[in-house]
Amino acid sequence: MRVGVIEVLLPWLSDTAMREIHNFVLTWPDSVFKLQAASAIARHAPDEIRRNVEQEAIEVAIRIGEKEKGWPAINALTALLPWISDEQRSGITCRALDAVRTAALWVPAELAPYISESAMGDALELVRTLSHTAAIKRNALDALVPHLPQDLLKTSLYIAQSIDDGEDRVRAMAALAPAISERMMRVCLEKAGRPASLKAAADVISEIAAYLPTELLPDALELARQAGSATAIGNLAGRVPEPTRTTLWREALAPVFAEADAYLLENLVAELPMPFIIETAETLNAARRQGTCILSG
């Protein structure tokens, strides 16, 4: 019997039938399937069965962790966290973090919400010492950022700045934008101006435009223009008052008409004010009728 079949049946089973299913699952040789079934049973079982399922599932996950290192151990322990009791959750989270540390890997996004503030510094250190690719390091940092306490944001920014690849570095810094202070935002903007790729600079401006303090908008606009990014300019347009806003929208839209760039228009249209959408549509339709504009991309 597959886990999916059990999940379909569980809401309709009596307590007696659920106990029989539980006993049947215990005979399965595959520990991963056993954990998946335990999770399904726990969502529907009465407290007595749920407590037994929880203890058995914990024992299975711990055995997996002792037998197999790396991701099998991390995934088995992490899979328990959404449904086990609060009393058990802290210990299992510590075990999962120890498994990450032992294997010199990174905290998966599914584990990050359960890490205590006191242990989050250790999780950040694991990211800092990763020897994997820049993209993996950025993804590992991204998983932690939404759950970081305020006092670790500066450390996370330093880790983001240490990422070797220019594009991954600025994207990691951009992920911190909603949470970091104005001073740290200024550092982020300055670093964005020195990546290996101007495209990466434009991307980070687009990412953080909504969070930039007003006094940093001129610097961001200058960087967007240096990068030649109409998308970044368009994202900044919504942050400034009229008449500058209209001027920036026209500047952002200019390449759409000059280069017949449909991809750029798609990126801009979600942010465009309605008058500009109407004006752009009318201009493009007129160009089509004259046979002078065929959008590419």
N, C-alpha and C positions, 0 to 999 in steps of 0.2 A: 504493500500500500504506500503510495507516494505522499509526501508532505502536503501537496496541493489538494489531494483528495481529503485528507484529514481536516484541513482548514475549511473545506466546504461543509463537511459533516458536523463539525464541532458545535455550531450554534444550535443544532437540532438534537443533540444527544442528551440523554439523562445522565445524572451523576454516575450511576452504575456503569453505563456504557462508556462514559469518559474515563473511568478508572480502568476499564478493560483496554481501551485504546492506549492509555498511559502505560499499562503493563506490557502491551504488545510493542510499543516503541522502545521500551527498555531492552528488548531482545535484538534490536537492530545492531549489526556490527559496525556500521558507518557512523562515526562520532559526529560528523558534520550534519548529516541528516537527522541524527538524534537531537542535536541542539536546535535545529530548525523546527522540528516537531514540538519540542519542549516549549519554544517561544509561542507557537500557535496554541498549544493546550493552555498555557498560562493566561492567555487573553480571555479565555472563556470558562476556566475551571473555578469551582468554589474554593474558598480559602484553604480547606484541608488538603485538597489535591494540589492546589497551586504551591503550597509550602513544600510538599514532597517533590514536585517537579522542579522547583527552584533549586533545592539542595542537590538533587541528582544532576541537574544541568551544570551547576557550578563545579561539581566533582568531575564531570566529563570535560569541561573546558580546561580545568586545571591539569587533568591528565594529558590533554592535547598539548598544553603549554610545556609540560615536562618532557614529552616525547618528541615534539616537533618545534623547532625554534623559528624565529622570523614571523612572516605574515600568517601562517596557519595558527600560531599561538595568539598573535595579536588579534586576529579576526574572531577567533573563537571566544576570547574573553570580552571583546568589545560588543559582540552580538548579544551578550547578556544584559548589558547596561540599561537599555530602554525599559525592561520589564521586571527586573529583580527588585527586591525591597531596598529601601534606603539604607538599612543596617548593613546589607551585603554589598551595596554598590561601591562604597568607598574602598573597601578592600580589593574588590575586583578591578577597580580603576587603577589602583596602585600596582597590581599584578600586570595589567596591560601595559602600563607605562614602563615597568621594569623589563617587560618583554621587548618593547621598543628600544630601550637603552641597551639591552644585551645584544640585540641584533644590529645595533648601530643604524637604525632606520629612522623613520619620522612618524609623528603622531598623525593618524588618519583623521579626516574630518568627522567621522562618526564617534571618535573617542574624545575629541577636543572639548565638547560641551560639559563633560563630566569631570574634567581635571580641576582640582581645587586651586584657588588663587595661590596658595603656598607652594604648590607643585608646578605652577605654570612657568616659573623661572627655569626649572629643570627641563621642561618641554622646549622652551626657547633655546636653551643651550644645546639640545639635541639637533635643532635646526642649524644653529651656528656652526657646529662641527661636522655637518654632513659633507661627504666627499662626492656626492652624486651630482648630476647635471644641474645647471642653473635653473632650468624649468622645474625640476623636482624640488629644489630648494625654495623656489618661489611658491609653489603649490603647498608645500609644507608650512610655510609662514602664513599663507592665506588662510589655511585651516584654523590657525590659532588666533588670528587678529580679532575676530568678532568677540572673543571670550577673554581677551587680555585685560587685566586690571590697569588702571591709569598709570601706575608707577612703572609698568614694563613697556609702555609704548615707545619710550625713548630707546630702550634696548632693541626693540623690534625694528625701529627705523635704522639703527646702526647695522643690524643684520641685513636688512633690505639693501642698504648702501654697499654692503660687501659682496653682493652677488655679482659674478664676473660679467655675465652677458648684459649688454646695455638695455635691450628691450625687456628682459625679465626683471632687471633691477628697477627700472622705472615703473613697471606694472606692480611690482611688490610694494613700492613706495606709494603708488596711487591707491592701493587697497587700504592703506592706513589713513587716507585723507579724511574720512568721516569722524575719526576719533582724535587725531593729533591736534596739538595746540597751534596757534598762529605762528609762533617762533619755529616750531618743527615744520610747519607747512612751508615756511620761507626756505628752510634747508632743502625740503623736498623739491621745491621749484628751482632752486639753484642747481641741484644735482641733475634735474631733468634737462637743464641747459647744457650738460656736458656728457651726454651718452655717446656711444659709438655711432648711433644712427639718428639722423634728424627725424625720421619717421617715429622712432621710439619717443622722442621729445614731444612730438605732436600728439601721440597716443596718450601720454601721461597728462598733458594739458586737457585733453578731452575728458579723461577720467576724473580729474580733480576739479574741473571748472565750477561745479555746483558748490564746492566746499571752500573755495578760495576766499580769504578776507578781501574786502573791497580794495584796500591799499595795495594788494598784490596783483590786481587785475591788469594794470598797465604792463608790468613785467611779463605776465603770462601772455598778453596779447603780442608783445614784441617777439617773444619766443615762438608763438604760433605763426607769426608772419615770417620769421627766419626759416621755419620749417616748411613754409608754403602750404600750410594745412587749412583748407577751407572748413573742414569739419571742426577743428579746434576753434577757429575764429567764430564759427556759428554757435558753438557751445558757450563761448564767452559772451556772445551778443545778448543772450537772455539775462546776463548779470549786470548790464550797464543801463543807465537811463537814456531816454530820448534827448537829443536827436542822434546820439552816438549809436544807439541800438540799431536804428534803421540803416545807418552808414555801414555798420559791420555786417548786417544781413546782406546788403547789396554786395559787399566785398566777398562774402562767403559764397554767394550765388553766382558770381561772375564766371568761375570756371565751369559751372554747369552749362552755361550758354556758349562759352568760348570753346570748350572741349567736348561738348555734347556728352557729358559724363553721367550716365544713369545711376551708376553705383554711388557717386557722390551725392546726387539728388536724393537717393534712398536714405543715405545717412543723415541728411539735413532735414528731410521733410517732417520727421517726428517733432523737431524743435521749432519749425517755422511757424510764425504767427499766421492766422488765417488769411489776412490780406496778401501776404507774400505767397502763400500757396495758390491763391486765385490768380495773382499777377503772373506767377511762374507758369501755371497751367495755360493761361491765355497766351503768354509769350511763346511757349513751346508749340502750342496748336497753330499759331500764326506762322511760325517758322516751318512747321510741317506742310502747311498748305502751300507755302512758297517753295517747298522742296529744298530748304536751306538747313534743316536740322533733323538729323536722325540720331537719336540717343544711342550711345554705345554702352557696353558694360553689362 
